[in-house]
Amino acid sequence: MKTAERLERIRPFRVMEILDRAQQLEREGASILHMEVGEPDFPVAEPIRMAGVEALQRGHTRYTSATGLPELRHAIAAYYSRFGVEVNPEQVVITSGASGGLMLLAAALLDPGDHMLVTDPGYPCNQVFAESVGASVIRVPVSARSSFQPEWSDIEAAWRPSVRGVLLASPANPTGTMVPRATLSHLARSLPESAFLIVDEIYQGLTSTQSEYPTALAVSSRPIVLQSFSKYFGMTGWRLGWIVVPDRLVDAVRRLAQNLYICPPTVSQHAALAALSEEALLEHERRGRIIRERIARLAEGLESIGLKVPVRPDGAFYLYVDISSSGLTATEFSRRLLEEFHVAATPGLDFGDHDAERYVRFACTVDLDVIDEVLLRLGRAVERFKAL
Ligand SMILES: Cc1ncc(COP(=O)(O)O)c(C=O)c1O
């Protein structure tokens, strides 16, 4: 059987290889500390769980409309009013995770041969969504100097006639940094009228520390916003997200969703209504404060053992750590950290090529006492690596 040529260009997710190896070591009896996977460690909040059970009991198990339950689209529009932003429920399309949103947007906005600008480092799957419709990405290298977000001059320099638009994450994976308000507003004003501007806000609200803006829609009505119930709402396995699209895109996206997967998961949509209740939101705020505390503890501890955190995150639960003082590449650092000290973290190469061997991503998805133990092991690791 001949398989598609695009498969050759899909890189393996190194974090999954690290997870596999960590699990193998665990089976052999090692106590592994996991900071590699970007998944919240909290159980799903009680009101969401109860609403999911009730949806099953009431038999809410059939197809919904392709764009999602009208009451959920309304509830999401109302959620934006908390940030002083008016969103028409018609513009809200429920998707199967942010991943489903990325798939719909790639299919709706890119033709074969087109390009989309993304950052390096950035979320690696974006490239695959573009390639699945015959388009590709151009990676814009970003560094700590600009908080790992592009400046307008970077976008201008990367632009060429085949570029259809820009996809940025704010807060971003793997760095947790936001696109500054001024840059976002400049992009919204200055990109060619025919271009799209997608802002992936899947980590929005997670630590409630976002200094720049609560959502890109508070800065401009131009961005297409991509969101998810996975992170802030802690519903990774329920596979639910949403996009906010301009009126003229709603119908195209609806037709694509109808054809590609019929509708987002029904039980999850009923549960998600409870995720937007006051009770659940209070719980998510509480969890945000815990994540904030973890990030501060890890960042301070890392600095005290000589590992630099060049930019503190604005949101998300990631720290992108400069490990160059250890004398190792990030790939070797992560490998040895796992093999010799049983700490799992993700090497920069998972997120691109630019300066990737200098950085390792740590996800603060573990309790403070685990973070303290990670810091002890890291201290010993750095001593050993430097001694060589
Ligand atoms: C930046 C970013 N966008 C999108 C996704 C996809 O998330 P999901 O499909 O679970 O909503 C992820 C997952 O980690 C991510 O980090």
The ligand as an SDF file (V2000), in Angstrom:
LIG
                    3D

 16 16  0  0  0  0  0  0  0  0999 V2000
   -1.1810   25.8270   21.8140 C   0  0  0  0  0  0  0  0  0  0  0  0
   -2.1160   24.6550   21.7090 C   0  0  0  0  0  0  0  0  0  0  0  0
   -3.1290   24.7040   20.8260 N   0  0  0  0  0  0  0  0  0  0  0  0
   -3.9930   23.6690   20.6980 C   0  0  0  0  0  0  0  0  0  0  0  0
   -3.8670   22.5160   21.4660 C   0  0  0  0  0  0  0  0  0  0  0  0
   -4.8870   21.3910   21.2830 C   0  0  0  0  0  0  0  0  0  0  0  0
   -5.6680   21.2210   22.4260 O   0  0  0  0  0  0  0  0  0  0  0  0
   -7.0850   20.4760   22.4990 P   0  0  0  0  0  0  0  0  0  0  0  0
   -7.3400   19.8350   21.1850 O   0  0  0  0  0  0  0  0  0  0  0  0
   -6.9630   19.5000   23.6290 O   0  0  0  0  0  0  0  0  0  0  0  0
   -8.1010   21.5240   22.8000 O   0  0  0  0  0  0  0  0  0  0  0  0
   -2.8140   22.4190   22.3940 C   0  0  0  0  0  0  0  0  0  0  0  0
   -2.6440   21.2040   23.2300 C   0  0  0  0  0  0  0  0  0  0  0  0
   -1.8110   21.1080   24.0920 O   0  0  0  0  0  0  0  0  0  0  0  0
   -1.9110   23.5190   22.5210 C   0  0  0  0  0  0  0  0  0  0  0  0
   -0.8880   23.4940   23.3880 O   0  0  0  0  0  0  0  0  0  0  0  0
  1  2  1  0
  2  3  1  0
  2 15  2  0
  3  4  2  0
  4  5  1  0
  5  6  1  0
  5 12  2  0
  6  7  1  0
  7  8  1  0
  8  9  2  0
  8 10  1  0
  8 11  1  0
 12 13  1  0
 12 15  1  0
 13 14  2  0
 15 16  1  0
M  END
$$$$
